[in-house]
């Protein structure tokens, strides 16, 4: 198992649901938010380009210590942002693409 069930609840589910629950959102709204979150998670972990991820999440799974965020703003701020190997602009960041 990649993620312990307790870790999944604390680090994945709680942040997604805390706001709507604390704000008293309708249960149907919470269900739709949860569904969209699960669809997005499935899409970025599928290995296919389904949503506008540009391989950023795949790079997180290759290196494990980069690209933690969803949109990359905090990664840029804390220096953990990395373009995927071989992506346009990777050389300008000083990162190497795949070796030929």
MODELLER restraints for C-alpha pairs under 7 A, 6 or more apart:
rsr = mdl.restraints
at = mdl.atoms
rsr.add(forms.Gaussian(group=physical.xy_distance, feature=features.Distance(at['CA:20:A'], at['CA:30:A']), mean=6.44, stdev=0.5))
rsr.add(forms.Gaussian(group=physical.xy_distance, feature=features.Distance(at['CA:43:A'], at['CA:50:A']), mean=5.96, stdev=0.5))
rsr.add(forms.Gaussian(group=physical.xy_distance, feature=features.Distance(at['CA:43:A'], at['CA:51:A']), mean=6.72, stdev=0.5))
rsr.add(forms.Gaussian(group=physical.xy_distance, feature=features.Distance(at['CA:44:A'], at['CA:53:A']), mean=6.92, stdev=0.5))
rsr.add(forms.Gaussian(group=physical.xy_distance, feature=features.Distance(at['CA:44:A'], at['CA:57:A']), mean=6.63, stdev=0.5))
rsr.add(forms.Gaussian(group=physical.xy_distance, feature=features.Distance(at['CA:55:A'], at['CA:84:A']), mean=6.07, stdev=0.5))
rsr.add(forms.Gaussian(group=physical.xy_distance, feature=features.Distance(at['CA:56:A'], at['CA:67:A']), mean=6.51, stdev=0.5))
rsr.add(forms.Gaussian(group=physical.xy_distance, feature=features.Distance(at['CA:56:A'], at['CA:83:A']), mean=6.59, stdev=0.5))
rsr.add(forms.Gaussian(group=physical.xy_distance, feature=features.Distance(at['CA:56:A'], at['CA:84:A']), mean=6.02, stdev=0.5))
rsr.add(forms.Gaussian(group=physical.xy_distance, feature=features.Distance(at['CA:57:A'], at['CA:67:A']), mean=6.67, stdev=0.5))
rsr.add(forms.Gaussian(group=physical.xy_distance, feature=features.Distance(at['CA:59:A'], at['CA:84:A']), mean=5.42, stdev=0.5))
rsr.add(forms.Gaussian(group=physical.xy_distance, feature=features.Distance(at['CA:60:A'], at['CA:66:A']), mean=5.28, stdev=0.5))
rsr.add(forms.Gaussian(group=physical.xy_distance, feature=features.Distance(at['CA:60:A'], at['CA:67:A']), mean=5.20, stdev=0.5))
rsr.add(forms.Gaussian(group=physical.xy_distance, feature=features.Distance(at['CA:60:A'], at['CA:68:A']), mean=6.69, stdev=0.5))
rsr.add(forms.Gaussian(group=physical.xy_distance, feature=features.Distance(at['CA:66:A'], at['CA:80:A']), mean=4.68, stdev=0.5))
rsr.add(forms.Gaussian(group=physical.xy_distance, feature=features.Distance(at['CA:66:A'], at['CA:81:A']), mean=5.85, stdev=0.5))
rsr.add(forms.Gaussian(group=physical.xy_distance, feature=features.Distance(at['CA:66:A'], at['CA:82:A']), mean=6.33, stdev=0.5))
rsr.add(forms.Gaussian(group=physical.xy_distance, feature=features.Distance(at['CA:67:A'], at['CA:75:A']), mean=5.92, stdev=0.5))
rsr.add(forms.Gaussian(group=physical.xy_distance, feature=features.Distance(at['CA:67:A'], at['CA:80:A']), mean=5.85, stdev=0.5))
rsr.add(forms.Gaussian(group=physical.xy_distance, feature=features.Distance(at['CA:67:A'], at['CA:81:A']), mean=5.10, stdev=0.5))
rsr.add(forms.Gaussian(group=physical.xy_distance, feature=features.Distance(at['CA:67:A'], at['CA:82:A']), mean=6.34, stdev=0.5))
rsr.add(forms.Gaussian(group=physical.xy_distance, feature=features.Distance(at['CA:68:A'], at['CA:75:A']), mean=6.60, stdev=0.5))
rsr.add(forms.Gaussian(group=physical.xy_distance, feature=features.Distance(at['CA:69:A'], at['CA:75:A']), mean=6.23, stdev=0.5))
rsr.add(forms.Gaussian(group=physical.xy_distance, feature=features.Distance(at['CA:72:A'], at['CA:81:A']), mean=6.46, stdev=0.5))
rsr.add(forms.Gaussian(group=physical.xy_distance, feature=features.Distance(at['CA:75:A'], at['CA:81:A']), mean=4.54, stdev=0.5))
rsr.add(forms.Gaussian(group=physical.xy_distance, feature=features.Distance(at['CA:83:A'], at['CA:90:A']), mean=5.67, stdev=0.5))
rsr.add(forms.Gaussian(group=physical.xy_distance, feature=features.Distance(at['CA:85:A'], at['CA:96:A']), mean=6.51, stdev=0.5))
rsr.add(forms.Gaussian(group=physical.xy_distance, feature=features.Distance(at['CA:85:A'], at['CA:97:A']), mean=4.22, stdev=0.5))
rsr.add(forms.Gaussian(group=physical.xy_distance, feature=features.Distance(at['CA:85:A'], at['CA:98:A']), mean=6.15, stdev=0.5))
rsr.add(forms.Gaussian(group=physical.xy_distance, feature=features.Distance(at['CA:86:A'], at['CA:97:A']), mean=4.25, stdev=0.5))
rsr.add(forms.Gaussian(group=physical.xy_distance, feature=features.Distance(at['CA:86:A'], at['CA:98:A']), mean=6.18, stdev=0.5))
rsr.add(forms.Gaussian(group=physical.xy_distance, feature=features.Distance(at['CA:90:A'], at['CA:96:A']), mean=6.71, stdev=0.5))
rsr.add(forms.Gaussian(group=physical.xy_distance, feature=features.Distance(at['CA:90:A'], at['CA:97:A']), mean=6.97, stdev=0.5))
